[in-house]
Amino acid sequence: MSVVHIIAPQSGAAFEMNKGDMLTVIDPLGQQVSDMVLFNRDDIKEKISSGKTMDFEETILLTKGHFLWSNRSRKMMEIMEDSNGRNDFLLAPCSPETFKIMYHNPAYHPSCLENLNKSLMGYGIELDDIPTAFNIFMNVQFDKTGQLKVLPPTSRPGDLIRFKAEMDLIVGLTACSAEDSNGGTFKPIHFVVTNASLDKPM
C-alpha cells in the first residue's frame, strides 16, 4: 500500500531519493501549485536549472516525456506521467518580497522560498542556494508581447505528475503560499516516493 505524505497548506518538505526511484506529486483538492527544487545528493552545488532544461528540451511547456536538467547539463528527473499537463518553469518561488512588491502587503506572509529554506537547512542548503523551482500545476500564460499572467491552475482533484530520478537526489517540495497561483485558496499537496530497488513506497 502506498504511503502518502501530506504537505500542509503553505508549508514544505524535503527528502532524499535514489536513482531510479519514482516521485508522484498529487493535487488532492485541485488548483494547488507545488514548487519543486532538486539537488545532487552527493554534491549540492549541482541543482535543477530552468535555463538548461528549457534549452535542452526546446520548450517552456514541460510535461510527460521531458527531462529536468541540472546546472551542469545532466538529467536529474524524467517526467513519466502528467495528468494535468500544465506546469511552469519561468517564475521563482514566492518570497517575502513577492508579497511586499507584488501584493502590496507589508505584513508577514508565508512563502515558498521560506518553506524550502526551512525544509532544506538540514541538508546544508542555504537560502541563496535555492534555484528557480519547477512549479508543478502552475498556470502561467503569456501573450505575443511576452506579458506574463498567473491564472488559477487547471488541475482537478486527484491530478498527478510522476517523476523518475536520474541521479541520487535531495528534493524540496511545497504547497504553494501565493494567492494568485492557487485560485485564491491554500490547499495541501500529497506525494509518494517509491523505491526502485524494492518497488515499495518510502
PyMOL commands that set and color helices and strands:
alter all, ss='L'
color gray80, all
select helices_A, chain A and resi 50-57+96-101+112-123+127-129+180-182
alter helices_A, ss='H'
color red, helices_A
select strands_A, chain A and resi 5-7+12-17+22-27+34-40+43-47+67-69+75-82+134-136+139-142+148-151+159-165+169-174+189-195+200-201
alter strands_A, ss='S'
color yellow, strands_A
deselect
rebuild
show_as cartoon
